[in-house]
Amino acid sequence: MLRLRLAAAAIARNAVLGVAALLCLTVGLGCLTAAAWIAIAAAQGHLIAALCIGGFWMLMAFVLVLILTRRPRPVAAPVAAAAPTAATPGVLTPTLVSSVAMAFAQGLGAGLSSRRPR
């Protein structure tokens, strides 16, 4: 129950942050569009500014529609790789590493217990 509540809270938080980010993006794009309009209109005139900015947003919409309508490529099933064994040179498997670590710990313990007190 707690995991479900935490998951729901995370989804809600991500949704709120996503909406806030979208709002900031929209305001930012509006300001950049207005700045581009002012700059282009001062340099070339209002007609050229309208054509440039309208053309840019139409191009962006066209690219996004192409991305949305693109069909996904079929993905081949992954080929199962052979599991490496301890005999494979240069490959450290979890069992090999844990065996070496346990042998080291046993040797260290035996060495420490055999020390004579000074």
Secondary structure as GFF3:
##gff-version 3
##sequence-region A 1 118
A	DSSP	alpha_helix	2	44	.	.	.	ID=ss1
A	DSSP	alpha_helix	46	69	.	.	.	ID=ss2
A	DSSP	alpha_helix	94	113	.	.	.	ID=ss3
###
